[in-house]
Amino acid sequence: MEVPLLRRVLAEFLGTAMLVLFGAGSVVAAFAIGGGSVDYAGLGIIALAFALVVALAIYTLGTTSGAHINPAVTIALAAVGRFRWAEVAPYVAAQLAGGVAGALLIVAYVGDRATDFGGVGVTTLGGGVSVLEGMVAEALGTFLLMFTIMAVAVDGRAPAGWAGFLIGLAVAAEIMVIGPFTGGSVNPARSFGPYVVNDLFGGSSPWVDFWVYVVGPVVGAGVAAFSYELLARPVAAVPPIGPSAESGTPAAEMDTGTPGSPGSEVPTPRRGAAGARSRSKT
């Protein structure tokens, strides 16, 4: 049975809020402890925090909405026929709103000082990094994330129960590599929330660079999704769009039911650990 759109949208809102609260929140904590700066060891802790919250969002919300929690992931899945285009706008709106909510919760426990500790976790270009270089870095980081999602959450040949763990590791890896140059956002909603809230509480967000965190991730995710469909999936393994595109549940999570049982011709989501495999993001 298809999960109602409202329930899925609320799950995307909550998942993205969790991502920003505990992911961008770790940036605020690192700045607070580091006296206004973060070294590479601190970046590793931030990467671990993002990896853990992404994995938890997938395992808890994946069977409800697919746990995209990233507009770039939602758009890429729609582009390759794994998600309804008609539902892209509600998903993206919920993700952006969730990003703002998560950033507001950071201010709720840190106070106005959150704007002094990394601007509520805003992503910024590193010194000497151009807009074009930043877009390339974000595109490459998102490519790794989306290619992993396609392999472990969408592909029906993937082993059950590993999606959250492996997607979380992909997020940690990209932050460790491109974090010093762009912050390793790979997620427009993750950047949008802190940008908005930082401005609301007296900070100054670098909106002129915001498009780096939109164009880069969307392009990177799209290239990854099309590349996986073209190169890694045999035609026989590609299921029809219908059920997974309608429910927000990855095709890899669909069982065909028991032959002869009512409705067995319509796949239904698996439950338990296998059902936690999902199309998440940062």
TAZI-V926446 format. One record per residue. RES is the residue in one letter. PSI is psi as a letter, one per 20 degrees, with the letter a starting at -180 (none if undefined). D_CENTER is the distance of its C-alpha to the mean C-alpha in Angstrom with 1 decimal. Layout:
BEGIN
<<RES;PSI;D_CENTER> <RES;PSI;D_CENTER>>
END
This chain:
BEGIN
<<M;p;24.9> <E;p;22.1> <V;p;20.2> <P;q;21.1> <L;g;18.8> <L;g;19.3> <R;h;18.2> <R;g;15.0> <V;g;14.3> <L;h;15.2> <A;h;12.9> <E;h;9.9> <F;g;11.7> <L;g;12.3> <G;g;9.0> <T;h;7.6> <A;g;11.1> <M;g;11.0> <L;g;8.1> <V;g;10.3> <L;g;13.5> <F;h;13.3> <G;f;11.3> <A;h;13.0> <G;h;15.9> <S;h;16.5> <V;g;17.0> <V;g;19.5> <A;g;21.2> <A;g;21.5> <F;h;23.1> <A;g;25.4> <I;h;26.6> <G;j;26.9> <G;k;29.1> <G;j;26.9> <S;r;25.6> <V;p;23.2> <D;a;24.5> <Y;h;22.8> <A;g;23.3> <G;h;21.5> <L;h;18.6> <G;h;18.5> <I;g;18.4> <I;g;15.5> <A;g;13.6> <L;g;14.8> <A;g;13.7> <F;g;10.0> <A;g;10.5> <L;g;12.4> <V;h;10.3> <V;g;7.3> <A;g;10.2> <L;h;12.0> <A;h;9.5> <I;g;9.6> <Y;h;13.3> <T;h;14.2> <L;i;12.4> <G;h;11.8> <T;i;15.3> <T;g;15.2> <S;i;12.4> <G;i;10.6> <A;l;7.7> <H;g;5.5> <I;k;4.4> <N;o;3.8> <P;h;7.4> <A;h;7.7> <V;g;6.6> <T;g;8.9> <I;g;11.5> <A;g;11.7> <L;h;12.2> <A;h;14.8> <A;h;16.4> <V;j;17.2> <G;k;18.4> <R;j;16.0> <F;q;15.3> <R;p;17.8> <W;h;17.9> <A;h;19.7> <E;j;16.7> <V;g;14.2> <A;g;15.7> <P;h;15.6> <Y;g;11.9> <V;g;11.2> <A;g;13.9> <A;h;12.6> <Q;g;9.2> <L;g;11.4> <A;h;14.0> <G;h;11.8> <G;g;10.9> <V;g;14.7> <A;g;15.7> <G;g;13.9> <A;h;15.7> <L;h;18.8> <L;h;18.8> <I;g;18.8> <V;h;21.9> <A;h;23.3> <Y;i;23.9> <V;h;24.4> <G;a;26.3> <D;h;26.9> <R;i;26.9> <A;h;23.1> <T;h;23.7> <D;h;25.8> <F;m;23.4> <G;k;21.0> <G;l;20.9> <V;k;18.7> <G;k;16.2> <V;q;16.1> <T;p;15.1> <T;q;18.3> <L;p;19.9> <G;r;22.1> <G;p;25.8> <G;j;27.1> <V;p;23.8> <S;r;24.2> <V;g;21.9> <L;g;22.2> <E;h;21.5> <G;g;18.4> <M;g;17.1> <V;g;18.1> <A;g;16.4> <E;h;13.0> <A;g;13.6> <L;g;14.6> <G;g;11.8> <T;h;9.3> <F;g;12.0> <L;g;12.0> <L;g;8.4> <M;h;9.0> <F;h;12.6> <T;g;11.8> <I;g;9.8> <M;h;12.9> <A;g;15.2> <V;i;14.4> <A;h;12.8> <V;h;14.5> <D;p;17.7> <G;i;20.4> <R;i;22.0> <A;q;19.4> <P;q;20.7> <A;q;19.8> <G;i;18.0> <W;i;16.3> <A;g;12.8> <G;g;11.3> <F;g;13.5> <L;h;13.1> <I;h;9.3> <G;g;9.7> <L;h;12.5> <A;g;10.9> <V;g;8.7> <A;g;12.1> <A;g;14.0> <E;h;12.5> <I;g;12.9> <M;h;16.4> <V;g;17.3> <I;i;16.1> <G;g;15.7> <P;i;19.5> <F;h;19.3> <T;i;16.4> <G;i;14.7> <G;l;11.9> <S;g;9.3> <V;k;7.7> <N;o;6.0> <P;h;9.0> <A;h;8.4> <R;h;8.2> <S;h;11.3> <F;g;12.9> <G;g;13.4> <P;h;15.3> <Y;g;17.1> <V;g;18.5> <V;h;19.5> <N;g;21.0> <D;h;23.2> <L;h;24.2> <F;k;25.5> <G;j;27.5> <G;a;25.2> <S;o;24.9> <S;q;21.5> <P;m;21.7> <W;h;20.8> <V;h;22.6> <D;i;19.8> <F;h;17.0> <W;h;17.1> <V;h;16.2> <Y;j;12.6> <V;g;12.8> <V;g;15.0> <G;g;13.8> <P;g;10.1> <V;g;11.5> <V;g;14.4> <G;g;12.8> <A;g;10.5> <G;g;13.7> <V;g;16.0> <A;g;14.2> <A;g;14.1> <F;h;17.7> <S;g;18.8> <Y;g;17.8> <E;h;19.6> <L;g;22.5> <L;h;23.0> <A;i;21.7> <R;o;22.4> <P;q;26.0> <V;h;27.0> <A;h;28.2> <A;i;24.9> <V;o;23.2> <P;r;23.5> <P;r;24.1> <I;g;21.5> <G;e;23.0> <P;g;21.8> <S;h;18.2> <A;h;17.7> <E;h;19.5> <S;i;17.9> <G;j;14.2> <T;p;14.9> <P;q;14.4> <A;h;17.8> <A;i;18.0> <E;j;18.3> <M;p;21.3> <D;q;24.8> <T;i;27.8> <G;r;29.8> <T;p;33.4> <P;p;35.8> <G;i;38.1> <S;q;36.2> <P;p;35.5> <G;j;32.4> <S;i;32.0> <E;i;31.3> <V;o;28.1> <P;q;25.3> <T;q;23.8> <P;q;20.7> <R;q;21.6> <R;r;21.7> <G;b;21.4> <A;h;19.6> <A;h;19.4> <G;i;17.9> <A;i;14.9> <R;p;13.6> <S;r;10.6> <R;m;8.2> <S;a;4.9> <K;r;1.6> <T;none;2.8>>
END
